Amino acid sequence: MMKITDLAACGLLASSLLGIAAQAAPAAEPALRDYRAVALSANGQRIAAIESSRAEQPQPQRPHAAIVVRDAANGTIVQQFDPCAVCSYDKPSWSPDGRQLAFVGYDAKAGTAHLYLATMTQAQARVLTSIKGVASTARWSPDGQQLALLATVGARKLAGAVEAGARQVGEVGSEDDAQRIAVVPVSGGELRLLSPADTYVYEYNWTPDGRGFVATSAQGNGDSNWWVAKLSHIDGDTGALRVIAAPAMQLNLPSVSPDGKTVAFIGGLMSDFGSIGGDIYTVPLAGGTPRNLTPDYRGTFNGVVWRGAGLLATALIDSQLALVPVDAQTGPAQPVLLGELSSSGSDGRLSFSADGLQAAAAQEDFTHASYLVAGPVGQLKKITRDNDGFAPQLTVQNVGWNNEQYKVQGWLLGPLKADAGKRYPMIVNVHGGPGAAASPRYVAASTLIHELTQKGYFVFLPNPRGSFGQGQAFTRANMADFGGGDWRDILAGIDAAQKVAPIDGQRLGLIGHSYGGFMTMWGVTHSDRFKAAVAGAGVSNWISYYGQNGINQWMIPFFGASAYDTPDVYRRASPIESIKAAKTPTLIYVGERDVETPAAQSLEFWHGLRAMGVPSSLFIYDGEGHSFRKPEHQRDLQKRTVGWFEQYLK
């Protein structure tokens, strides 16, 4: 249902504990440098990224960021731009000649988005155009004469289903936001809304001739309809939309080959927009049936770019990030494994030069904070050392196990020092999605996992069937079986974790957000192994949920049919149906304006627990959506979570 990046927050959400903001940390802690939205110039010589530094103060706040330009050879800062002190910035985009940058800044208080233009020879960026509403994804035309962006004029909410929903008053559905492709001359002039007014555009790219765009789009409500989006061509003069293909899958990252004849994209079963994972497909720009270039590949592709007549992709293969060359005719070649790490940032992927021979990214793992890498593809080298002073604060084990016909994997994080003969409590953290994966992210002092391991907990992050990393067959293995094989994989994973670490099986906790919140509700109604649980933004009753949520189109791919056609499938997966078996003390939380998992689902589960006499607490966070944005709410949630586990597991 979704992927949450800021909270710990894709289809039910790929959020985890890792992103929840922290409580107080020692004032002496050095500033942590964050790199997001990395963009490499066409010639491979410059890197632009959104950068910020955060000192762990007693009351940490969300840091303000700037657009920073660095030399790709050595990481030296060349220029930086911060034209709006109250704005949040979107991914920067290089002009074809590498001399200019375009980026969007959004002023939330004013509800205004600005398109900025910056040159390497001037200290200040200038506003090219502004809109009342929200905007993102600035892209240069191939000739460098125009800029396009995604614009939602008069937006009632921020773009994306994880954001807080608009108030449901008046005639519901009569004023849906429309995110449209808009263009403006680089020399200045009026912004022209181009794509149809009744169509929501999710992603787009210029065609190589500069006369149009390839896009993923759907008519109607943008939050709900990404799961049924079509691959389309939009004419650059008239805005007319032509459907290229409408395969029964979720689509991401469309781009056109240099000769202008073929569209490549990643397609598969995906939980949310932004939670990218699937196979690589091509289809003629003129239209046709998409062709899978990577059928039965035992890995999950999450990025793809054209490199001449071929393609270069990134993939999660089991637990490793990899680069995979893909021939447009014969398919994938031998992967280059980059290691057990993540490419961090808002898009999570590598950025490539125009010829595809150079790359750049921000990378991290559980014990190493984010750093920039750049260089020839397959020979990336570290070029920043701002975070080298952050020493590992926990232990990491890659745990594998077999269950039924599947090989399953997860991560076990623990205290830096374990006393001989002592056994420790363990928290099982189920990721969101289910189409997502728990992957290596740096555990900073400001995170819940850090606080838990410091207090003597192990934290287990399983990737059961339904997750990314082992190909589409594995990702599709829990369709219409939520709480079935995926839950059995997790239980087997707990047994595997107990064999490799000093874990006290009588002191187990369970936590998750979104799909992980559902799995937590499922766990406490189907097992007595857990002594405490925290269920975030979960689903307790799939029948009532079907009529309550704002993203109902996501359910058909995962359940096979609607709740009205196959109600037994939905009831069988509903924790509320087994509420009488619940005994585990459970803390429940949710955002007041959650579009993906409405607060009514958490309220229903809380009522059920109370009726059964189970210790429980429900907290609904004012104004929040599926992804929590307010630092004070993140801190409060962390405090409540730690307190709950301390009360019942210590």
C-alpha positions in Angstrom: 0.0 0.0 0.0 2.9 2.3 0.2 6.5 3.2 1.0 7.3 5.7 3.6 10.7 7.4 3.4 10.6 10.1 5.9 9.0 8.3 8.8 10.4 5.1 8.8 7.6 5.7 5.6 4.8 1.6 -0.3 0.9 -0.6 -1.4 0.7 -0.9 2.5 4.0 1.0 3.0 7.6 0.1 3.1 8.1 1.9 6.3 10.2 0.6 9.2 11.6 1.6 12.5 14.7 3.0 10.9 13.2 6.3 9.9 11.5 7.3 13.1 13.0 10.5 14.5 14.9 10.2 17.8 14.8 11.4 21.3 17.6 13.3 22.9 21.2 12.4 22.0 24.4 13.7 23.5 25.1 17.2 22.6 28.7 16.3 21.7 27.5 14.1 18.8 29.0 15.4 15.6 26.7 16.7 12.8 25.4 13.9 10.5 25.5 14.8 6.8 22.6 13.7 4.7 22.7 13.3 0.9 19.5 12.9 -1.1 18.4 13.1 -4.8 21.8 12.7 -6.3 22.1 13.9 -9.9 25.2 13.4 -12.1 25.8 15.9 -15.0 25.6 14.6 -18.5 29.4 14.6 -18.9 30.0 12.9 -15.5 32.0 15.8 -14.1 29.6 17.3 -11.5 27.3 16.0 -8.9 24.3 17.9 -7.5 22.4 16.7 -4.5 20.2 17.9 -1.7 22.4 18.0 1.4 21.8 18.9 5.0 23.6 18.5 8.4 21.9 17.5 11.6 23.4 17.8 15.0 21.7 15.6 17.6 20.4 18.2 19.9 18.1 17.5 22.9 15.1 18.6 20.7 16.2 17.8 17.2 14.3 19.5 14.3 14.0 18.6 10.7 17.2 20.2 9.2 17.0 22.7 6.4 18.7 21.5 3.2 20.4 23.1 0.2 21.3 22.1 -3.3 25.1 21.4 -3.2 27.3 20.9 -6.4 30.5 18.8 -6.0 33.3 17.8 -8.2 32.7 14.2 -9.2 36.4 13.3 -9.1 37.1 14.3 -5.5 33.9 15.5 -3.8 35.0 19.1 -3.5 32.1 21.6 -3.1 31.9 23.8 -6.2 28.7 25.7 -5.6 25.6 25.6 -3.5 22.2 27.1 -3.8 19.6 27.8 -1.1 17.3 30.5 -2.5 14.4 29.9 -0.1 15.0 29.6 3.6 11.5 28.1 4.2 11.4 25.8 1.2 11.9 22.0 0.8 13.7 21.2 -2.4 13.1 18.5 -5.1 15.7 16.6 -7.0 17.9 18.9 -9.1 18.2 18.4 -12.9 21.2 19.3 -15.0 20.9 21.0 -18.4 22.2 19.0 -21.3 25.4 21.1 -21.5 26.0 20.8 -17.7 26.1 24.5 -17.2 22.8 25.0 -15.4 20.6 23.4 -12.8 16.9 23.4 -12.4 15.0 22.5 -9.2 11.7 23.0 -7.5 11.4 24.6 -4.1 8.1 24.3 -2.2 7.0 26.8 0.4 4.4 24.8 2.5 3.2 27.8 4.5 2.5 29.8 1.4 1.3 26.8 -0.6 3.5 27.9 -3.5 6.0 26.0 -5.6 8.9 27.8 -7.4 10.9 26.6 -10.3 14.5 27.8 -9.9 17.3 28.1 -12.4 20.9 28.2 -11.4 24.2 28.5 -13.2 27.6 27.5 -12.1 28.9 31.0 -12.7 26.4 32.9 -10.5 26.0 32.7 -6.8 22.2 33.0 -6.7 19.5 30.9 -8.3 16.6 32.8 -9.8 12.9 32.0 -10.0 11.9 31.0 -13.5 8.2 30.6 -12.7 5.9 30.0 -9.7 2.6 28.2 -9.2 0.0 28.3 -6.4 0.0 24.6 -5.6 2.7 21.9 -5.6 5.2 20.8 -8.2 8.1 18.4 -8.7 10.4 16.6 -11.2 11.9 19.4 -13.3 13.4 18.0 -16.5 15.2 19.7 -19.4 14.2 19.3 -23.0 16.9 17.6 -25.1 17.8 20.9 -26.8 18.0 22.7 -23.4 15.5 25.3 -24.5 12.5 24.3 -22.3 11.9 23.0 -18.9 9.1 20.6 -17.9 7.8 19.7 -14.5 4.8 18.0 -12.8 2.4 20.7 -11.4 -0.7 20.5 -9.4 -2.3 23.9 -9.5 -4.5 24.6 -6.5 -3.5 21.4 -4.8 -5.7 20.3 -1.9 -3.0 18.1 -0.4 0.6 17.2 -1.1 1.2 14.8 -3.9 1.2 11.1 -2.9 -1.0 8.7 -1.0 1.3 8.7 2.0 0.6 12.4 2.6 -2.2 13.7 4.9 -5.5 13.5 3.0 -7.7 16.5 2.3 -10.7 17.0 4.5 -13.6 14.9 3.4 -16.4 17.5 3.3 -18.7 18.5 0.5 -19.2 16.3 -2.5 -16.5 13.7 -2.1 -14.4 13.1 -5.3 -15.7 16.2 -7.1 -12.4 18.1 -6.7 -9.6 15.6 -7.2 -6.2 17.0 -7.7 -4.7 16.6 -11.2 -0.9 16.4 -11.5 -0.1 17.6 -15.0 3.0 18.0 -17.2 3.7 21.7 -17.6 6.4 23.4 -19.7 8.1 26.8 -19.7 10.8 28.3 -21.9 14.2 28.6 -20.2 14.4 32.1 -21.6 11.2 33.0 -19.5 7.5 33.1 -20.2 4.2 31.6 -19.1 4.0 28.2 -17.7 1.8 26.1 -20.0 -0.2 23.2 -18.5 0.1 20.5 -21.2 -1.3 17.0 -20.3 -5.1 16.5 -20.1 -6.8 18.1 -17.1 -8.7 14.9 -16.2 -5.5 12.8 -16.0 -3.0 12.4 -13.2 0.6 12.0 -14.4 2.9 10.1 -12.0 6.2 10.0 -14.0 7.4 11.3 -17.3 10.4 11.7 -19.5 11.0 13.7 -22.7 11.2 11.8 -26.0 14.7 12.3 -27.6 13.3 14.5 -30.3 11.9 17.0 -27.7 8.5 16.8 -29.3 6.6 15.0 -26.6 6.7 12.8 -23.5 6.4 9.2 -22.3 4.5 9.0 -19.0 2.7 6.8 -16.6 -0.8 8.2 -16.0 -4.4 7.5 -15.0 -7.7 9.3 -15.1 -9.3 10.2 -11.8 -8.0 10.3 -8.3 -4.2 10.3 -8.2 -3.8 8.7 -4.8 -5.9 5.6 -5.8 -5.2 5.0 -9.4 -1.5 4.5 -9.7 -2.0 0.7 -9.5 -4.0 0.9 -12.8 -1.9 3.5 -14.5 -1.2 3.2 -18.2 2.0 3.9 -20.3 1.2 6.9 -22.4 2.6 9.3 -25.0 1.8 13.0 -24.6 2.2 15.3 -27.5 4.4 18.3 -26.8 2.3 20.7 -28.8 -1.3 19.8 -28.3 -1.1 17.8 -25.0 -3.0 15.0 -26.6 -2.6 11.6 -24.8 -2.2 8.3 -26.6 -2.0 5.0 -24.7 1.1 3.0 -25.6 0.3 0.0 -23.4 -1.9 -0.9 -20.5 -0.4 -4.1 -19.0 -1.9 -5.6 -15.8 1.0 -4.6 -13.7 2.4 -1.5 -11.9 4.7 0.6 -14.0 7.7 2.8 -13.1 10.6 4.7 -14.7 9.5 5.0 -18.3 12.2 6.3 -20.7 12.7 6.3 -24.5 15.7 4.8 -26.4 18.1 7.2 -28.0 16.7 6.3 -31.5 13.2 7.3 -30.3 11.6 3.9 -31.1 11.4 2.0 -27.8 10.2 2.6 -24.3 11.8 0.8 -21.4 10.2 0.5 -17.9 10.1 -1.5 -14.8 6.9 -3.5 -14.3 5.6 -5.9 -11.7 3.6 -6.3 -8.5 4.3 -3.2 -6.4 2.7 -1.9 -3.3 3.1 1.8 -3.8 4.3 4.5 -6.1 8.0 4.9 -5.3 8.4 1.4 -4.0 10.0 0.2 -7.2 10.6 -3.5 -7.9 10.0 -5.8 -10.8 11.2 -6.9 -14.2 12.5 -4.8 -17.1 10.1 -4.4 -20.1 10.3 -2.8 -23.5 7.5 -1.8 -25.9 7.5 0.2 -29.1 6.8 3.9 -28.6 4.2 3.5 -31.4 2.3 1.0 -29.1 2.1 -2.8 -28.7 2.5 -5.6 -26.1 5.4 -5.1 -23.6 8.2 -7.7 -23.8 9.8 -8.9 -20.6 13.6 -8.8 -20.9 14.2 -10.4 -17.6 11.7 -13.2 -17.0 12.3 -15.5 -14.0 15.3 -13.3 -12.9 16.2 -14.1 -9.3 16.4 -10.5 -8.2 14.3 -7.4 -8.2 15.1 -4.5 -10.5 14.6 -1.0 -9.1 16.3 1.3 -11.6 17.0 1.3 -15.4 18.5 3.7 -17.9 19.4 3.5 -21.6 23.0 3.1 -22.4 23.2 3.4 -26.2 21.1 0.6 -27.7 21.2 -1.3 -24.5 20.2 -0.8 -20.9 21.9 -0.6 -17.5 19.8 -1.5 -14.5 20.2 -1.6 -10.7 18.7 -4.6 -8.8 18.4 -6.0 -5.3 19.7 -9.6 -5.6 19.0 -11.4 -2.4 20.6 -9.0 0.1 23.0 -7.2 -2.3 22.7 -4.2 -4.5 23.9 -4.9 -8.0 24.4 -3.3 -11.4 23.0 -5.4 -14.3 23.7 -4.7 -18.0 20.7 -5.7 -20.0 20.8 -6.3 -23.8 17.5 -5.0 -25.4 17.3 -8.3 -27.4 19.0 -11.0 -25.3 18.3 -9.8 -21.8 20.5 -9.5 -18.6 24.2 -10.1 -18.5 26.3 -11.0 -15.5 25.6 -8.6 -12.6 28.2 -6.5 -10.8 27.6 -7.0 -7.1 28.1 -3.8 -5.1 27.6 -5.2 -1.6 25.1 -5.3 1.2 24.3 -1.7 1.1 21.6 0.7 -0.1 21.7 3.6 -2.5 20.1 6.2 -0.3 18.2 9.3 -1.0 14.6 10.1 -2.1 14.8 8.0 -5.2 17.1 5.3 -3.9 18.9 4.8 -7.2 22.2 5.5 -9.0 22.5 8.5 -11.3 24.3 8.0 -14.6 26.1 10.2 -17.2 24.6 10.6 -20.6 26.7 7.8 -22.1 25.9 5.5 -19.1 29.6 5.0 -18.4 29.9 7.1 -15.2 27.7 6.9 -12.2 27.1 8.6 -8.8 25.0 7.8 -5.7 24.7 8.2 -2.0 25.3 4.9 -0.3 25.0 3.6 3.3 24.6 0.4 5.3 23.6 -0.3 8.9 26.9 0.8 10.4 28.2 3.4 7.9 26.4 6.7 7.5 25.6 8.1 4.0 28.5 9.0 1.7 28.8 9.9 -2.0 30.4 7.6 -4.5 31.2 8.4 -8.1 33.3 7.1 -11.0 33.2 4.6 -13.8 30.3 2.1 -13.6 31.5 -0.9 -11.6 34.4 1.1 -10.1 32.6 3.6 -7.9 34.8 5.2 -5.2 34.0 7.1 -2.1 34.4 10.9 -2.5 33.0 12.3 0.7 34.0 11.7 4.3 31.8 14.0 6.3 30.3 11.1 8.3 33.5 9.0 8.8 33.5 10.0 12.5 30.3 8.0 13.2 31.4 4.7 14.7 29.2 1.6 14.5 26.8 1.4 17.4 25.4 -2.1 16.9 26.1 -5.5 15.5 24.6 -6.8 12.2 24.0 -10.4 11.1 22.6 -11.5 7.7 20.3 -14.4 8.7 19.1 -16.9 6.1 16.7 -19.8 6.6 14.5 -22.2 4.7 10.8 -22.4 5.0 8.6 -24.6 2.9 9.8 -24.2 -0.7 11.4 -20.8 -0.1 14.8 -19.5 1.0 14.2 -16.5 3.1 16.5 -13.7 4.5 16.5 -11.1 7.2 18.7 -8.8 9.2 19.4 -9.2 12.9 20.7 -6.0 14.7 21.9 -6.2 18.2 23.8 -4.5 21.0 27.4 -3.7 20.4 28.4 -5.9 23.4 26.5 -8.9 24.6 27.4 -10.3 28.1 28.4 -14.0 28.1 25.5 -16.2 29.4 23.0 -13.4 29.2 19.8 -13.6 27.0 18.2 -10.5 25.5 14.7 -9.5 24.4 14.1 -9.2 20.6 11.7 -7.0 18.7 10.5 -8.3 15.3 10.0 -5.4 12.9 7.9 -6.3 9.8 8.4 -3.9 6.9 5.6 -2.3 5.0 4.6 -3.2 1.5 4.4 -6.1 1.2 6.2 -5.3 -2.1 9.3 -3.8 -0.4 12.3 -5.0 1.6 14.2 -4.3 4.7 17.6 -3.2 3.4 20.6 -1.7 5.0 20.1 1.9 6.3 22.4 3.6 8.7 21.2 3.4 12.3 21.9 6.9 13.6 21.6 8.0 17.2 18.3 9.6 16.3 16.5 6.4 15.5 14.4 4.0 17.4 16.5 1.0 16.5 19.6 2.7 18.0 17.7 3.4 21.2 16.4 -0.2 21.4 19.8 -1.8 20.9 21.4 0.6 23.4 18.9 -0.6 25.9 19.8 -4.2 25.2 17.3 -5.4 22.6 17.9 -7.3 19.4 15.9 -6.1 16.4 15.0 -8.6 13.7 14.1 -7.3 10.2 12.7 -10.3 8.1 12.0 -10.3 4.4 9.3 -13.0 4.0 7.6 -14.1 0.8 6.0 -11.0 -0.8 9.2 -9.0 -0.4 11.6 -7.7 -3.0 15.0 -9.3 -3.7 14.3 -12.7 -5.1 12.3 -12.0 -8.3 8.6 -11.6 -9.1 7.6 -15.2 -8.2 8.8 -14.6 -4.6 7.1 -11.1 -4.5 3.8 -12.6 -5.8 3.9 -15.5 -3.4 1.6 -14.0 -0.8 -1.1 -12.8 -3.2 -4.5 -13.5 -1.6 -2.6 -15.0 1.3 -1.8 -12.1 3.6 -1.0 -13.6 7.0 -0.5 -17.1 5.6 2.9 -18.1 4.1 4.4 -14.7 4.9 3.6 -15.1 8.6 5.0 -18.7 8.6 8.2 -17.3 7.1 8.5 -14.8 9.9 7.9 -17.4 12.6 10.6 -19.6 11.1 12.9 -16.6 10.9 12.5 -16.0 14.6 13.6 -19.6 15.2 16.6 -19.0 12.9 17.6 -15.8 14.8 17.5 -17.5 18.1 20.1 -20.0 16.8 22.6 -17.3 16.0 22.2 -14.9 18.9 21.5 -15.0 22.7 17.8 -14.2 22.4 15.3 -14.8 25.1 12.3 -16.5 23.4 10.1 -15.6 26.3 10.6 -11.8 25.7 9.7 -11.2 22.1 8.1 -8.0 20.8 6.4 -7.3 17.4 6.1 -4.0 15.6 5.3 -2.8 12.1 3.7 0.1 10.1 1.2 -0.2 7.2 1.5 -3.8 5.9 3.7 -4.3 8.9 1.0 -2.8 11.1 -1.5 -5.4 9.6 1.0 -8.2 10.3 1.4 -7.0 13.9 -2.4 -7.1 14.3 -2.4 -10.5 12.7 0.5 -11.7 14.9 -1.2 -10.9 18.2 -4.4 -12.7 17.1 -2.6 -15.8 15.8 0.3 -16.3 18.2 1.1 -16.2 21.9 4.8 -15.9 21.4 4.9 -12.1 21.8 4.7 -10.3 25.1 4.2 -6.8 23.6 3.3 -5.3 20.2 3.1 -1.9 18.5 0.8 -1.8 15.5 1.2 1.3 13.3 -1.3 2.3 10.6 -2.6 -1.3 10.3 -5.6 -3.0 8.8 -7.8 -5.0 11.1 -10.8 -5.7 8.9 -10.3 -6.0 5.1 -14.0 -5.9 4.4 -14.6 -2.6 6.1 -11.2 -1.3 4.9 -12.2 -1.9 1.3 -14.9 0.8 1.5 -12.9 3.2 3.7 -9.5 3.6 2.2 -8.5 6.2 -0.5 -6.4 3.7 -2.5 -8.8 0.9 -3.2 -7.3 0.2 -6.6 -4.2 -1.4 -5.0 -6.2 -4.2 -3.6 -7.2 -6.1 -6.8 -3.6 -7.0 -7.8 -2.9 -8.3 -4.3 -6.3 -10.0 -3.5 -7.2 -11.1 -7.1 -10.8 -9.6 -6.9 -12.8 -7.1 -5.0 -14.2 -7.6 -1.5 -17.6 -7.7 -3.0 -16.7 -10.6 -5.3 -14.6 -12.7 -2.9 -15.5 -11.6 0.6 -14.3 -14.9 2.1 -10.7 -14.1 1.0 -10.8 -10.7 2.7 -12.4 -12.1 5.9 -9.9 -14.9 6.1 -7.1 -12.3 6.2 -8.8 -10.0 8.7 -7.2 -10.0 12.3 -10.6 -8.8 13.7 -12.0 -12.3 12.8 -9.6 -13.8 15.4 -9.8 -11.1 18.0 -10.9 -13.5 20.7 -7.4 -15.2 20.5 -5.6 -11.9 21.3 -3.7 -11.7 24.6 -0.7 -9.6 23.7 -0.5 -6.0 25.2 -0.7 -3.8 22.1 0.0 -0.1 21.5 -1.8 1.1 18.3 -1.1 4.4 16.5 -2.2 6.0 13.2 -2.4 9.4 11.5 -5.6 11.3 11.8 -5.8 11.9 8.0 -4.2 8.6 6.7 -5.5 8.0 3.2 -3.9 4.5 2.9 -5.0 3.0 6.2 -7.7 5.1 7.7 -7.8 5.6 11.5 -11.1 3.7 11.7 -9.1 0.5 11.2 -7.0 1.1 14.2 -10.0 2.2 16.2 -11.8 -1.1 15.3 -8.9 -3.2 16.5 -8.5 -1.2 19.7 -12.2 -1.7 20.5 -11.7 -5.4 19.9 -8.7 -5.7 22.2 -10.6 -3.7 24.9 -13.6 -6.0 24.6 -11.2 -9.0 25.2 -9.7 -7.3 28.2 -6.2 -7.1 26.5 -4.0 -4.2 27.7 -4.0 -1.7 24.9 -3.5 1.9 24.0 -4.6 3.9 20.8 -3.0 7.2 19.8 -4.2 9.1 16.8 -1.8 11.8 15.6 -3.3 15.1 14.7 -3.1 16.1 11.0 -0.8 13.3 10.0 -1.1 11.0 7.0 0.4 7.6 6.4 3.9 9.1 6.6 4.5 11.1 9.7 6.0 14.5 8.9 6.0 16.5 12.2 9.2 16.0 14.3 7.3 16.4 17.5 5.0 13.5 16.6 7.9 11.3 15.6 9.6 12.0 18.9 6.4 11.3 20.8 5.8 8.0 19.0 9.4 6.9 19.7 8.9 7.6 23.4 5.7 5.7 23.6 7.1 2.8 21.7 10.2 2.4 23.8 8.1 2.8 27.0 5.7 0.1 25.8 8.4 -2.5 25.2 10.2 -1.5 28.4 7.0 -2.0 30.4 6.2 -5.5 29.0 9.6 -7.0 28.0 11.9 -5.8 30.8 
